[in-house]
C-alpha cells in the first residue's frame, strides 16, 4: 500500500513516531474513557472570535475527536515519514509548525469568506485534530516523490506507487461536511511553505537550541532501532552516498516501470485485442515462410560426403589442366589409374608423385 520509501518501520523518524503515538492515544482516551472532556478540544472558531478563547486554536487543532480521522491521518503520517528521513527532524518539524500556523490563518479567512458569500456558518463545525499539516504534506509528496507505475487497468488508467495514498487522502477529505476548509487551508499553507513565500522558512522554524533540547530529552524515548531483516539500501556512510544510493534505486524502478509500460503499449496497439499476435503482418509472414523454406531445405539436403576416389579425380583433372596450359608447370612424374584393378592409387602415393 505504501511507497517504497526506504526501510519499513519508524527508523530515523522519532518525530513521526511521536505524532503517531501521542495524539492517537489521547484520541482513544477521550473517546472511550473521558468523553466529558471532549468539549475542551472542540475546534470552534466562533468561540475564538467572540469569547477570545485563543487556547482552542491549540487544543482543537492537535487531537482528533473522530476515530476515523485519527486512523486515516495516522496512516498518512506513517507514509510521510520519508520527509523526516530526507530533511531531518528539525526541518521536518519546522515544516509542520509553519503549515500548522499558516493553515490557521487561511482557515479563518475561508470561514469568513464562506459566511459573507453564502451565509453558511462553518466556524462551529470544523473538524478537530492535526489535519491541516497532514494535507500540507501532500505538496512535497506530489513534487518530490517520483511516480512509479505498478499496474495498468482499463487502457490509459494506471496504478502507481502513489495512487493508494491519494485515495486515502480523498477518504480523509470526504469524512466530514466542512473538512474541505481544513484541507484547502493545509494545501495552501504547504504550497506557501514549500515555495518559501515571504520567507516563511526564516520566520516559522524550530530554533537550534530547542531542537538540541528535544534531541536530548525526547528523541531517546521515541527512537527506533534499525531493522535487521532488511538490506541496507540508502544507508551509506555520508549523506551524499545515501542520496546517490536512493537515486540509483529510484532510477532502476523508473526504468523497469517504463519498460513494462512500453511493452504493454506495444501489445495493445491493435486495440483491446492484439490482432498482430493472431494475424501477423504480410512482411512478417513472408519472412517466416522464407525462413521455414530455407530451414526445410537445409534439413532435406544433408551435407555431401567426399570420398577418396572423388578427391583423386578432382586432383587428376586439375593436374591435366595445369599441364595443358601454355604457361603451366611441367610435371616430372606421372601416375595413371590402375587399369587392371580399375581403381585409383592411394592418396599417399599421389602426394609422393606430386612432390617428386
Phi, psi and omega in degrees: 000324185264161180287159178279083186246055178091202183290152179285170182084195185244035177292132183062030176219065182290326179293319177297322178295319179293324177290336176280320188276310189291306180295325179294318179294319179292324178295316176296321180295318180289329182280320187264320188252327185234060180292338180285347179265001182292337182294341178279349182243017176281133180272099185237102178288334178293321176291327176294321182284317185275315186257004179056041176274076184295333182296339177291336176293340179262306183292324182280353182241024179239314187250131177277134176267352177252122183295331178295318176293325178297317181294313182294316179294326178293319177297320180291320178296321177298320179289326183277009177295343178301329181287328175292321177292327183279315183273331192101157184294323182292312180292324177295318177294325177295321177297316180295319179294315180297315179292327179293318180287314181295322181294329177297319178293317180292323177297318179296319179294317180293320179297317178292323179294320178293324181290318181283330184275315187243355180072024182259124179268096182257005185291331183265359186242016179284142180287148179270159174123174181273064189261321183299315176296331177294316175293328178295331180290346175292338180292304175293333177295319178287325187275326191248338180273124182291153181263117181243122182286134180256315180208164180230132181227145174054048174075254185286341181285134182222153177255125180248181178287355181248356187295312184291334175290320176294324177295320177295320176295324176294324176297318177291327180293329183258017183278346181214170183287321184243020179287344178296333176293317178294321181294315180295319178296322177293318179294319179295316179294324177294320177294318180295317182286323180291328179269358180058048177289131179057027176056049179290341177297323181277334183273310184257088180212163178274125178296155183294323180293325178290321178296320178294322180296313180290330177291331178278327188261310188262332182298319176298335181284318185259006179288146179243148180282158180290134178295130183267348183266004182242154175287145182278091179255125178076024179239056181287180183287329180237169180293323179296319179293320177298316179296319180294318178296319179294319179293323177295319178295318179293321177297321178294319178294320178295319180296316178295322178294317179294323178295317178294323179293318178295323178293320177292325178293323177294324179288336183255020180293329180273014182104204180292333177251128180279093182291334180294331178286324180280317181234095182295155180298165185295317180297318179294320178294322179294320177294322179294317179296319179296317179294323177294322178294316178297321181293322179290324177294320179294323178287328183284326182254098179288158180297139181286141177259123182268121179275172180291324180294321178295322178295320179291323178297316178297321178293322178296317179293322178295323180291317179297320179294325179289322181287329182279344180289149184298319181261017185288170180275137178274119180280136182265345178229152188221158172211152180228160176296148179286108184290331182291319184260348178067032181223161178276154174295171182288164182293328178293322178294322178297318181294320178296318178293331180292319186268356183281000000 
